[in-house]
Amino acid sequence: MPAPEAERTRTLSDFADLLAGLGAGGFDFSVVGGLAVGAYGRLRGRSVLSRDLDIYADAENLDRMLEWIARHGGRVRKRPQPRSLPVAVAEWHGQEVNILTESSGLPRPADAIRASREFVLREHGGVRVLVADPFDLLRNKVRVGRDKDRPHIEVLCAFVEEEVVEAFRDEERPRDRIRPARQYLDALGTTTLPASVAARLVDLARLASDFRFLASVVPAREFFDAVLARAPSAAGDAELREDLERIAATREWAS
């Protein structure tokens, strides 16, 4: 039996005509919220319950965007009020659309849009949609901290952890190898990697910068011991091993 309309999980495709129209109208925006999480989740075979479309845009474009929606068959239900959350609510063919101009953990709209990733809705004629960067989305969900966001956080963590591991495995430049892991730590608001991720990265470490980075972010002494065991041990690498020991001495778990 099909799920009731109110409970059905929606995707970007359910809003393809609106997204295409706003794009053709020259509006700069990025998709955030549950539909954005779902877009990344499906790339890894995961799904989340999402019903509404959340759009992130600059405040100066908000009125024009609402006017466009109203002219093209939508309905404006709520405009931002002084001292209220900076979100407008519209209705598009019976479906809710929220337009945000700021949200905890997200960079300002222009920066979020610049960092967004492009999704192509091939079943809708190749409509191109910008979806907020998964690290930005994760930071937003963690900062907002609602119980209903926990499944979204789990899906985003699973997605970005694979990017962290892939960079450590495939990239050659030290900064490129480490950058996703640093973004992950920033999004989580922590200084130590989850144990499951740390274990995978320890096995992939090969550059001196890998070992120094891991020594500073692994969650427990046992992981540091694994880092030290994998570090090059030739005479010329003594300086690296001394650096690792110095880093360990600054950690709370150092003996």
Secondary structure, 3 states (H helix, E strand, C coil): CCCCHHHCCCCHHHHHHHHHHHHHCCCCCEEEHHHHHHHHHHHCCCCCCCCCEEEECCHHHHHHHHHHHHHCCCEEEECCCCCCCCEEEEEECCEEEEEECCCCCCCCHHHHHHHCEEEEEHHHCCEEEEECCHHHHHHHHHHHCCHHHHHHHHHHHHHHHHHHHHHHHHCCCHHHHHHHHHHHHHHHCCCCCCHHHHHHHHHHCCCHHHHHHHHHHCCCHHHHHHHHHHCCCCHHHHHHHHHHHHHHHHCCCCC
